[in-house]
């Protein structure tokens, strides 16, 4: 059964802070308004699928890390609100650009896949007290691609940096190509 976004928004307004519920509703509306696979080029759809696979591979390659659980300690709000996820303290609107949303939509993300966490809002609307509330296949490229110095150090110590850097480069290049392919024509 498909839930209407306005009904889900009312439910979210009861369950979550108003600012979070409104931001998630707006993202869902924005995603729904974007072109579907049938309305985009075959190349755009193929690139979106490739990015989905690369995001999955990169997330699995990074694996369980410890640096992300304490990187925000002693930072000002909203970054330091939770012990971890300093990079998740930024603006949702800057992360979920139209092209990030289009790539997610073309690879299968639906509006109701944007599930907010319970608790205080501190930065991105999907940042929870212990992690991101989004399933990794619904996270934007930047969230999967980004590695801070602490995380890079941990990955280097583990001996995985070369492999992870190669995946990051391939993901970045694929996303850049996707942006070119899906850019509106100059008028």
C-alpha positions in Angstrom: 0.0 0.0 0.0 1.4 3.4 -1.0 1.1 6.1 1.7 0.4 9.6 0.5 3.2 12.0 1.4 1.0 14.5 3.2 -0.3 11.7 5.5 3.2 10.5 6.2 4.2 14.1 6.9 1.5 14.3 9.6 2.7 11.1 11.1 6.3 12.4 11.1 5.2 15.7 12.7 3.9 13.7 15.6 7.0 11.5 15.9 9.8 13.9 15.2 10.7 17.5 15.7 8.8 19.8 13.3 12.0 21.0 11.6 13.0 17.4 10.9 9.6 16.3 9.7 9.3 19.3 7.4 12.8 18.8 5.9 12.1 15.1 5.3 8.8 15.9 3.7 10.4 18.4 1.4 13.1 15.9 0.4 10.4 13.3 -0.4 8.5 15.8 -2.5 11.7 16.8 -4.3 12.5 13.2 -5.0 9.0 12.4 -6.3 9.1 15.3 -8.7 12.3 14.2 -10.4 12.2 12.3 -13.7 11.8 8.5 -13.5 14.0 5.9 -15.3 11.7 6.0 -18.3 12.1 9.7 -18.6 15.9 9.7 -18.5 18.5 8.5 -20.9 19.7 4.9 -20.8 23.2 6.3 -19.9 21.9 8.2 -16.9 20.1 5.0 -15.7 23.2 2.9 -16.2 25.4 5.4 -14.4 22.9 5.6 -11.5 23.0 1.8 -11.2 26.8 1.8 -11.3 26.9 4.4 -8.5 24.6 2.3 -6.4 26.9 -0.7 -6.8 30.0 1.4 -6.0 28.3 3.0 -3.0 27.6 -0.5 -1.7 31.2 -1.8 -2.4 32.7 1.3 -0.8 30.6 1.0 2.3 31.4 -2.7 2.7 35.2 -2.0 2.1 35.2 0.7 4.8 33.3 -1.6 7.1 33.1 -1.2 10.8 35.3 1.6 12.0 35.9 3.2 15.4 37.0 6.7 14.3 33.4 7.7 13.3 32.1 7.0 16.8 34.0 9.7 18.6 35.1 12.2 15.9 32.7 14.9 17.0 33.6 15.1 20.7 34.3 18.7 21.9 33.0 20.3 18.7 30.3 23.0 18.8 26.7 22.4 18.0 25.3 20.8 15.8 28.5 18.9 15.0 29.3 17.9 18.6 25.8 17.1 19.6 26.5 13.4 19.3 29.9 11.8 20.0 30.3 10.6 16.4 29.4 11.7 12.9 31.1 15.1 12.8 30.7 15.1 9.0 27.0 14.5 9.4 26.5 17.7 11.3 26.2 19.7 8.0 23.2 20.9 6.1 20.8 18.3 4.5 20.1 20.6 1.6 23.7 20.9 0.7 24.1 17.1 0.7 20.9 16.1 -1.1 21.4 18.1 -4.3 19.0 17.6 -7.2 21.6 15.4 -9.0 22.3 13.3 -5.8 18.5 12.8 -5.5 18.1 12.0 -9.2 20.9 9.4 -8.9 19.2 7.9 -5.9 15.8 7.8 -7.6 17.2 6.2 -10.7 18.8 3.5 -8.7 15.6 2.7 -6.8 15.2 5.0 -3.9 11.6 5.8 -3.2 10.3 8.8 -1.1 9.4 6.7 1.9 12.9 5.2 2.0 13.9 8.5 3.6 13.3 7.4 7.2 14.3 9.9 9.9 15.8 8.7 13.2 14.2 9.4 16.6 15.8 11.9 18.9 17.3 15.3 18.6 18.1 16.8 15.3 21.8 17.7 15.0 22.8 18.6 11.4 21.6 16.3 8.7 18.0 15.2 9.3 19.1 11.6 9.0 21.8 11.8 11.6 20.9 9.8 14.7 22.6 9.4 18.0 24.6 6.5 16.8 24.5 6.5 13.0 22.7 7.5 9.9 19.1 6.3 9.7 19.2 5.7 6.0 19.9 2.3 4.6 23.3 2.6 2.9 21.8 2.1 -0.6 19.8 5.3 0.0 22.7 7.5 1.1 24.1 10.2 -1.2 27.4 9.7 -2.9 29.1 12.3 -0.7 28.2 10.5 2.5 29.6 7.3 1.3 32.7 8.8 -0.4 33.9 11.2 2.3 36.8 10.2 4.6 38.1 12.6 7.2 41.7 12.4 8.4 40.8 10.2 11.3 39.0 7.7 9.2 41.7 7.8 6.5 44.3 7.1 9.2 42.3 4.1 10.5 41.9 2.7 7.0 45.6 3.2 6.2 46.6 1.4 9.5 44.3 -1.5 8.4 46.0 -1.7 5.0 42.8 -0.9 3.0 43.5 2.6 1.9 44.7 1.8 -1.7 41.6 -0.3 -2.5 39.2 2.3 -0.9 40.8 5.2 -2.7 40.3 3.3 -6.0 36.6 2.8 -5.3 36.3 6.5 -4.2 37.9 7.6 -7.4 35.7 5.4 -9.6 32.6 6.6 -7.7 33.6 10.3 -8.0 34.3 9.9 -11.7 31.0 8.1 -12.3 29.1 10.8 -10.4 30.8 13.5 -12.3 29.8 11.8 -15.6 26.3 11.4 -14.3 26.2 15.2 -13.6 27.2 15.9 -17.1 24.7 13.5 -18.6 21.8 14.8 -16.5 22.7 18.5 -16.6 19.9 20.7 -18.1 20.8 22.0 -21.5 22.1 25.5 -21.7 19.6 28.0 -23.0 
